[in-house]
């Protein structure tokens, strides 16, 4: 684990590695996703039932505020931006919420649609929370569903867990796969809901997450289910930011979610330090 950087050191790291600042995400891709989310396309809503009042312009304005993309509506092509200070503020807020989970020894579910890049970050958080006495939930392991792969083809995806409890999807090729889908988290929550109710409390499952730490549809589905949710999102994934604006997610950290995994190590140390957990554990 990296040493804990200062805020200034981490800001410089974010900009240098293009996790924030000038990022490699194309502006035209961002605007396309904003338009499709506003139009109600389920793929771009990441499992969230958002208000119908969103427009492409209001999504852009929201993303300027919550992510730091370029506010110029006439910037149609080229690269875009993420404000590193928003990233830092939300990393600190995420750490504080994770710290509350540790102090309360909460039930936590952790999942990623970016296994190739973000898994080490999630694993470090999971280890720290488990060490603090939290229960890391691992429901629906092995659950499968079919996806279309184009040209009439299909493939199965199954829920697997990276130790000590980070959910992700594996394909028939036994490789982990990127996903935006909310269906796996929905399946996990259905299994937990079927475990029985708390004595004397109707409709409250005996085992239920107090906190979800996730991204993409995993985070959207958890937030839609009313679970406290903190997560990460790129500047071309506006739905989670919209969910936060509507009060369905607690914290959404803007960052480029596709850089080399080792570049996230300083962020991991920073989160855990703000959580009051040992980054070296």
N, C-alpha and C positions, 0 to 999 in steps of 0.2 A: 504494500500500500504506500502511496506517495505521502510525503510529509504534508501537513496542513498548510496550504498557501494562505497568504493574506488576501484580502479582497482585491487590492491592487495587483498582486501577483497573479491571481486567478483571472482577473480581467485581461491582463496582458496575454495569458495563456489562451483564453477563449478567442481573442482576436488573432493571435499568431497561428492557431490551428484551424481557424475558420469555423469553429463551433458557433461563434457569434461574431458580430461585426459584419464585414462583407463576407457573405456566404455563397456557396456554389449553387444554390437552388435557383433555377431560372425563374425570372419574373413572370414570363408567360405561363409557366406551369402553375405558379401561385394563383394568378388571376383566373386561370381555367378552373382550378379547384374551388376558388371562392364563388365563381358563377354556378358551378354544379352543386355546391352545398346550399347556396341560396335557393336554387331551383328544387331542392328537396330530394336530390339523388341519394338513396340510402347508403351507397358505398362511401360517399363523402361526408356522411353524418355520423359515421363510426358508432352506430348503436344508440345515438341520442335522438330523442323526440324533441326537436327544437321548435321554437315559435315560428309561425309562418311569415312573420313580418321581415325576416332577413332579406336584404337585397344585395346584389353584388357590391354596390357602393357602401352600404352599411357594414358589410363584412370587411371590406378594405379598411374602413375607418376603425373598426374594432381591432383589426390586426395591427394597425399603426399603434394603437394604445397599448395593446397587451403583448405584442411581439416586437414591435419596432421596425416593421417593414417600411419601405419608402412610401411616403404619403402622396406622392404625385400620381394622380389617376392617369396621366398621360405617359407614365413610365410603363411601357408595354413589353419591352424586350430587354434582355441582358440579365445580370445577376441582381439579387435583392439583398436585403439587410435584416439582421436581428440585433436589437439593441442589447449590448452586453450588460448594461446596468439593470435592465429588466431581468435578464437571465440570472444575474447575481441576487437581485432582490427575491426572486421566486425560489432560487436554490436555498436561500436562507429560510424562507417560509416553509418550504418542504422539509428542511431539516428540523425546524421547530415542531412541525406536526408529527414527524417520525419520532422525535424525542418524547412527545406526549404519549405516543403509542408504547414506547419502551417503559416509561414510568408507570403506565397503567397496565402493563403486560397484556396488551390487546391481542385479539385475533387479527391476523394480517394475511391478505392474499397478494401475491406478487406475480406479475406476468408481463411478457414483452412480445411485441410483434416485430422487433428488431434483434433477433437472437445473434446475428453475426457481429453486432457492434455493441449493444448495451448489456449483454448478459453479465459480464464481470461486475459492472456497477450494481446491478440488481442482486447478484450473489453476495457481494460485500454487505449490502444493506440487510439482506436476509440473515446472514450470519450474525451481524451485530444485534439485530432484533431477537433472534433466537437465543443468543447469549444473554440478553437482558430478561429472558423469561417469556417472551411473546410466543404465541402459538402460530406457526406459519402453516396455513391451511393448504392442502394439496388435493382438492376434490377432483373427481371425474378423470383421473389419470387413465389414459387409454381410450377415452371417448373419441369417436371418429365421426367425420362427416365428409361429404363429397363436394369437390369444387370443380368448376369448369376450367379447363386449361387452354381453351382456344381450339379452333378447327374441329369442333365436335368432340374433343377429348375430355377426359376427367381424371381426377386423382383423389385419393383419400388423404385427409389430414387427421392427425391424432394429437391429443394433448399429451405432452410429456413434461417431465420436471427435471431441471438441472438443480443439483444439490445446492443449498438445502431446501429448495422449494420454489423455484422460479418457473412458472408455467410458460410453455411455448409450443409451437406446432412442429410436428415431424411429418414428412411425407412417406410415400411408399418406398422411396429411395433411401429411407433412414437418415435423411439429412434434415436439419431444421430449416424452416421457411419463414420468410417475411409474410406478414398478414395485416390487413386492416379490419378483418372480420370481427364482429361482436359475438358471433355464435359460440365460440369456445367459452368465453366468460359466462354467457347466459347458461350454458350447460353446467358449468361449475356451480353457479348459484342455484340452479334447479336441484342439483344433487344435495347441496347443503340444505335447501328448503325442505327436502324430503326426509331429513333425519329426525323429524319430530319437533314438537314445540316445547318451549319453556313451560314448566308446570304453572298453570294458572294464567298464562299469558297467551291468548289465542293469536295465531298468525305470526308469532315470533319464533323463528327456528331456534332449536337448542344450540346449534353451532352456526355462527354467522360472522362474516368479517366486520370488524370495527373500522378497518382501514384497508384500502386498496392502493397499491403502488404499481403503476402500469403506464402503458402508452396505447395509442391507436384504439381499435375497437374493444380491447380488453378494458381500457380505462373508461371509454364511453359507456359500455354496458354496466360497469360497476357504478358509475355516477348516475345513470338512469335508474338503477335499482335503489338509489337513496343511500348508498354507502359513501362514507367520507373517502374521497379519492384525490390522490396527488399523482402527477404524472408529467411526462415529457411530450413535446410536440414540435415538429418542424414548422417552418413558415408556410409550407404548402398543405398543412393539415389544420384548417381553421376550425373544425367542428369542436375540438376540445376547448379551444379558447372561447368559442361561443357558449359552450356548456358552462364554462367558468363564469362568463358574463351573465348567464341565466341562473347562476347559483347551484348548478348541478355538480360541479367539480370544485374542490377546495383550492388547489394550486395547480397551475399548468406552467411548466418551465419551458420557455422557448429556446431551442437549440437545433443545430444541424445534427440529426440523429444517425448520420451515415458515415462518420469519420472513423479512423482506426480506433479499435477498442482501447488501446493504452492511453489515448489522449483524454479519456474520461476519468482516469485515475485521480487527478487533482480535484475534479468536481466531486468524486465519491468521498474523498477525504474531507472536503469542505462541508458536504451534507452531513456526514456523520459527526463532525466536530460541532456543528450547530444543533445537532440532535443530542449532544452530550454523551455520545458513544465513542468508544475508542477506535479511531481509524486504523490502528495497527492490529486490531484483533483479527 
